[in-house]
Amino acid sequence: MLDRLTRVPVDTFLLALLAVVTVAALFPATGTAADVLDVATKVAIALLFLLYGARLSPTEALHGLKHWRLHLLVLAATFVVFPILGLAAHALVPSVLTPGLYTGVLFLCLVPSTVQSSIAFTSIAHGNVPAAIVSASLSNILGVFLTPLLVVLLMHTTGAPRIGGSAVLDIVLQLLLPFVAGQLLRPWLAGWVHRHAFVTKAFDRGSILLVVYTAFSMSMAANIWSSVRPLQVVAVAGVCTALLAIMLGFTVEVSRLARLNRADAVVVLFCGSKKSLASGLPMALVFFGTGAVGLIMLPLMLFHQIQLFVCAIIASRMSRTVPAA
């Protein structure tokens, strides 16, 4: 039996994720350390997109912009299918979810898709990275307008939502500008990047680990886990897992029906099934205020952690089915 266990392949990336969660639970970043971590994460993400820009030819980037069917599928999954599932989850009140927790579940269904982790997972799984950059960025830019609209239409909030252009500016500065810079510097960097492919891979996975540690530290520092009973946390985790499973199945099936190739289907899978904690938290603070936001953020916190673990496993396994470019 022991000999069989030693032959079971171990996913080192999953072990790294578990280790990061453990460290974040025991030693969450707070105060100055949290501020430094936030800056480090933004710098790492900017460098990641600089490398993407240097690695991808302008022809490939233009090709990513032309995938209108793919982008429509991702946007439909994020802002149509997810909200429908969120409304359907009301049937779980009060048997499974309390009214407050249901508000959080519905809210998570209205926020945009993730950006850095969606693109990083797409890269790990050898998907269409240029299309993923466009699709994930478009989801967040439109989400600045669509999420408040959906909140007003589908939820009861006090006061009018106040959303400025800072989210769009962050996307431009952290993602699009470094990517364009990488494109401009491609004649000098492309050869080095292709000779040292491990650098891009390290940034892919390192950015995911930074996001996990930052998100889990945030939840520990905010005492999210002490505000509800353990059975309620389990119930919300079960609902979040079901939502993710449904969306993973939906994105796979809709890609098959649309006859997308493997690289494009990977984009729909990872960009269409995920939700952004980074975008959701500031929006929730505006909509609900600091008093109620903790409980409302719990479902998104849990969904964020679950999607990172599940998608890390999926991306790692898919990376072994196609040779790296």
Disulfide bonds with the S-S distance in Angstrom:
none
